[in-house]
Amino acid sequence: MRRFFVLFCLVVLSTFVSCQFSENIYINADGSGKMEFSFDGSQLMQMAGDKMGESQEKAIDSTFSFKELFSTMKDSISKLSEEEQQKLKRLEPFNMHMVMDPKTSKMNFEMFTDFKNVNELQDMFKAMKSFGDLKGKEKTGADNNPFSSFGGDGTTELDYKYDGKTFKRTAKILDKEAYKQVTDSIGQMAMMFGSSTYKLNYHFPKPIKSVSNETAMYSADRKTVTVEYDFMDYIANPEALNLEVVLED
């Protein structure tokens, strides 16, 4: 299990800039559900070609929980600072599913967790920020973790609300000056992100009456809404994907 974790760190955190990011939320009638953050690195796998095949000969299709993983690493974790241990603890509710197949050029990663109430949903991006921090800073001291832009460092916050009738996704920039410093440090990586996109896929127990975003797409039964946005534009302005979804009675 630890081998998969190390492989994920090496491959994704170094090269995920070519992936498509998706934020998926599935809400049940009682307000419980599942949240999943995924990214598709198949394009990267195709670009890597034979080089990726040489480093990864066998296909991988594995699912593990961070809680179980950290249990096997408890001796090492106990030596970390209290701050670092808390960052890891944020990841405990999550599971990871990873698929890598050089023959089919498929590379997908999914990080997911169940929740009992949308209003109490843990901010997944704080967990992703914590995970990104495991890679550490580069020797230059620059923060090359794009998830710094998603509220893990206190410059922004991301909140979800659902009362059975209306769902709201609200991002706020709390410290504009500090946030600009974060985005400026990531801006130098913009060319590497290329045409990467960030997609919201929200699934509801009832048909959707209206959505605040004019570019939203609906499923045939109108129970799913999808909004797609340029990834770098989203980092520059996280409030652009604020969303209000009103369900039918």
C-alpha positions in Angstrom: 0.0 0.0 0.0 2.8 2.4 0.9 4.3 1.8 -2.6 1.1 3.1 -4.2 1.2 6.2 -2.0 4.8 7.0 -2.9 4.1 6.4 -6.6 1.1 8.7 -6.4 3.3 11.5 -4.8 6.0 11.1 -7.4 3.8 11.0 -10.5 0.8 13.2 -9.6 2.4 16.0 -7.6 5.2 16.4 -10.1 3.1 16.2 -13.3 -0.6 16.6 -12.6 -0.6 20.0 -14.2 -1.6 18.4 -17.5 -4.7 16.8 -16.0 -8.4 17.6 -16.1 -9.7 18.3 -12.6 -13.2 17.4 -11.5 -15.2 18.1 -8.3 -18.0 15.7 -8.0 -20.8 15.7 -5.4 -23.5 13.2 -5.1 -26.4 14.1 -2.7 -29.0 11.7 -1.5 -32.6 12.5 -0.5 -31.7 12.7 3.2 -28.8 15.1 2.6 -26.0 12.6 2.9 -23.8 11.7 0.0 -20.3 11.4 -1.4 -17.7 14.0 -2.5 -15.0 13.1 -5.0 -12.1 15.0 -6.3 -10.6 13.4 -9.5 -8.1 14.2 -12.2 -7.5 12.5 -15.5 -3.8 12.3 -16.5 -4.3 10.1 -19.6 -3.1 12.9 -21.9 0.1 13.1 -19.8 0.5 9.3 -20.1 0.2 9.5 -23.9 2.7 12.3 -24.0 5.1 10.3 -21.9 4.8 7.3 -24.2 7.6 4.8 -23.8 9.3 6.6 -21.0 6.3 6.1 -18.7 6.1 2.4 -19.8 9.8 1.9 -18.8 9.2 3.3 -15.3 5.8 1.6 -14.8 5.7 -1.8 -16.5 2.6 -3.2 -14.9 -0.9 -1.8 -14.7 -2.1 -0.6 -11.3 -5.7 -0.5 -10.2 -5.8 0.1 -6.4 -8.0 1.6 -3.7 -6.8 2.4 -0.2 -7.8 4.6 2.7 -5.5 7.2 4.1 -6.4 6.2 7.6 -5.2 2.6 7.1 -2.1 3.9 5.3 -1.2 6.3 8.1 -1.7 3.5 10.6 1.1 1.5 8.9 3.3 4.7 9.1 2.4 5.7 12.7 6.0 5.5 14.0 7.3 7.8 11.3 4.3 10.2 11.7 4.8 10.4 15.4 8.2 12.1 14.7 6.6 14.9 12.7 5.7 18.2 14.2 2.2 18.7 15.6 1.4 20.9 12.7 2.4 18.3 10.1 0.5 15.6 12.0 -2.6 17.7 11.9 -2.2 18.1 8.1 -2.2 14.4 7.7 -5.2 14.0 10.0 -7.2 16.0 7.6 -6.8 13.2 5.1 -8.0 10.4 7.3 -11.6 10.5 6.1 -10.6 10.1 2.5 -10.0 7.1 0.2 -7.9 7.0 -2.9 -8.5 5.1 -6.1 -5.7 5.1 -8.6 -5.5 3.5 -12.1 -2.3 3.5 -14.2 -2.0 1.4 -17.4 0.9 2.2 -19.8 -0.6 0.0 -22.5 -3.9 1.9 -22.7 -2.3 5.3 -21.7 -4.8 5.5 -18.9 -4.0 7.4 -15.7 -6.8 8.4 -13.3 -6.8 9.3 -9.6 -9.9 9.8 -7.4 -9.9 11.0 -3.9 -13.3 10.6 -2.2 -15.2 10.6 1.1 -18.8 10.1 2.3 -20.6 12.8 4.3 -23.7 12.8 6.5 -24.7 16.4 5.8 -23.6 18.8 3.1 -23.5 21.7 5.6 -20.9 19.8 7.6 -18.9 18.7 4.5 -15.2 19.0 5.1 -13.5 21.4 2.7 -11.8 18.8 0.4 -9.3 21.4 -0.8 -7.8 21.9 2.6 -7.1 18.1 2.6 -5.7 18.4 -1.0 -3.5 21.3 0.2 -2.3 19.2 3.1 -1.6 16.3 0.6 0.3 18.7 -1.7 2.4 19.9 1.2 3.7 16.4 1.7 5.8 17.0 -1.3 7.4 20.0 0.4 8.8 23.2 -1.0 11.3 23.3 -3.8 14.8 24.4 -3.0 13.9 27.8 -4.3 11.4 28.2 -1.5 8.6 28.8 -3.9 5.3 27.2 -3.2 4.5 25.1 -6.3 1.4 23.5 -4.9 -1.6 24.8 -6.9 -3.9 23.7 -4.1 -2.6 26.6 -2.1 -5.2 28.6 -3.9 -8.1 26.6 -2.5 -8.2 27.8 1.1 -5.8 25.5 2.8 -3.6 28.4 3.8 -6.3 30.8 5.1 -6.3 33.1 2.1 -9.6 31.8 0.9 -12.5 29.7 2.1 -14.9 27.4 0.3 -18.3 26.7 1.8 -21.2 24.4 0.8 -24.8 24.8 2.0 -27.9 22.6 1.2 -31.3 22.8 2.8 -33.1 20.2 0.6 -34.3 23.0 -1.8 -31.2 25.1 -2.5 -27.6 24.2 -2.9 -24.9 26.8 -2.6 -21.1 26.6 -3.4 -19.5 29.8 -2.1 -15.8 30.7 -2.4 -14.4 33.8 -0.8 -11.0 35.5 -0.9 -10.3 36.5 2.7 -6.9 38.2 2.2 -6.5 39.6 -1.3 -2.9 40.7 -0.9 -1.8 37.3 0.5 -3.8 35.5 -2.2 -2.2 37.5 -4.9 1.2 36.3 -3.6 0.0 32.7 -3.8 -1.3 33.0 -7.3 1.8 34.9 -8.5 4.0 32.1 -7.4 1.8 29.6 -9.3 1.5 31.9 -12.3 4.9 31.0 -13.6 3.6 27.5 -14.1 0.7 28.6 -16.3 2.2 27.3 -19.5 2.5 23.8 -18.0 -1.2 23.8 -17.2 -2.0 24.4 -20.9 -5.6 23.7 -21.6 -6.4 22.1 -18.3 -10.0 22.6 -17.1 -11.8 22.4 -13.8 -15.2 20.8 -13.9 -18.1 20.8 -11.4 -20.4 17.7 -11.5 -23.2 17.9 -9.0 -25.9 15.2 -8.7 -29.1 15.8 -6.8 -32.0 13.7 -5.7 -34.6 15.9 -7.5 -34.7 17.7 -10.8 -33.1 21.1 -11.0 -35.3 24.2 -11.5 -32.5 26.8 -12.0 -28.7 27.3 -11.8 -27.0 30.7 -11.3 -24.3 29.9 -13.9 -25.5 30.5 -17.5 -23.0 28.1 -19.0 -24.3 25.1 -16.9 -25.2 21.9 -18.7 -27.9 19.5 -17.5 -28.4 15.8 -17.7 -31.5 14.4 -19.5 -33.4 14.0 -16.2 -32.2 17.4 -15.0 -30.8 15.9 -11.8 -27.2 16.6 -12.7 -25.6 19.9 -13.5 -22.1 20.4 -15.0 -20.0 23.6 -15.1 -16.6 23.6 -16.8 -14.0 26.4 -16.4 -10.4 27.0 -17.4 -8.2 25.8 -14.5 -5.8 28.7 -14.4 -8.7 31.2 -14.6 -10.3 29.4 -11.6 -7.1 29.7 -9.6 -6.9 33.4 -10.5 -10.5 33.9 -9.4 -12.0 31.1 -7.3 -15.2 33.1 -6.9 -16.0 32.6 -10.6 -17.3 29.1 -9.8 -19.7 30.3 -7.0 -23.0 28.5 -7.7 -26.6 28.4 -6.5 -28.7 25.5 -7.6 -32.5 25.5 -6.9 -34.3 22.2 -7.1 -37.9 21.6 -8.1 -40.6 21.1 -5.3 
